[in-house]
Amino acid sequence: EEASAVAIAARQDFTDASHEWNMKIGGIEQQLEKARREREELQSKQMEYLNREAIEASKREAHKAILQREEQAVERARSSIENANAAVRQCKNTIETLKSERAFQASLCSQMKQLVGAFGQRGVQSFVFRNALDSLQSMAQLYLTELSEGTQQLELSVDEGDRIVRRAYVKNSSTGESRQRPLASLSGGQWRRCALAVQLGFAELVARRGILRSSLLVMDEPLTHLDRGGRTRVGSVLRGLLGGSKPLSLQSSTIVLILQDLAAEELEESFDAIDVVVKSSDGSS
C-alpha cells in the first residue's frame, strides 16, 4: 500500500509537473508567436521603408537631373547675356563712332557751306552788303545819338536770308536802362529821329567812301512829329554839317529845308535865311 501511495503521489507530481511544463511551453509558444508576428511586422515595415527609400532615391535622382538641366540652362543664359552685353557694347561703340563721324561730316559740310557762301557770288555780295550795313548802322547811330541826346539806339543786322533786321532801343529816363521796343510802338518823334539818322548816316557813308559828295542837301518836311526840343536838335545837327565843327565827311555848303510856318519860327536862329512861301488863289509868292 505504501508503494501504491508513493506511485500515486509520484504520478500526481508528474501530472502537476507535466501540466506546469505544458503551461510554460504554451507561454513560450505564445511568446514565440508574438515574436514571429513582431518580426513579420518589422520585416514589413523594413520593406516599406526600403521601398520609400528607393522611391525617395529615385526622386532625388530625378531632382538632381532637373537641377543639372537647370544649371546648364542658367549657364547657357549667362553665356547668352554676356554675348548680348558684348554686342551692346559693340553697338554703343559703333554708335559713338557714327556720331563722331556724323559730327565730323556736319562740321565739314558747314565749313564747305561757309566756303561756298564766302567765295561764291552770293557770298561776296552778302559780305559786301553786311559790311555796308554795319557801316550804315555806325553812321546812323552817330546822328541818332545827337538827335535823341543818347536816349535812342538803332540796330541794323542781316539774318540768314540776307533780310535786314531792325531793332530799336529806348532808354528809360528813370532807370537809365535801354529796352528793346518794336518799331511799330515808337512814337512819331522817335520814328522821325530814326528815319533822319538813317538818311543822314547813308549820306555820310556815301561821302566817306568817296562815291558822292554833294554840296547841296534838300530835305522835305524833316521835322514832322518832332516837338520843340527835337526840332531844335535837328537844327543844331544841320548847322554842324554846314560849319564843319564835327569830324564828319558829310559837309554841305547849302542845306534847304521845306517846313511848315510854325516849325520855321522855332528855327530862325539855326538858318542863315528863311523864305516864306504864301499860297494864294493866283499862285505862290
Secondary structure, 3 states (H helix, E strand, C coil): CHHHHHHHHHHHHHHHHHHHHHHHHHHHHHHHHHHHHHHHHHHHHHHHHHHHHHHHHHHHHHHHHHHHHHHHHHHHHHHHHHHHHHHHHHHHHHHHHHHHHHHHHHHHHHHHHHHHHHHCHHHHHHHHHHHHHHHHHHHHHHHHHHHHCCCEEEEEEECCCCCEEEEEEEECCCCCCEEEECHHHCCHHHHHHHHHHHHHHHHHHHHHCCCCCCCEEEEECCCCCCCHHHHHHHHHHHHHHHHCCCCCCCCCCEEEEECCHHHHHHCHHHCCCCCCCCEECCEEC
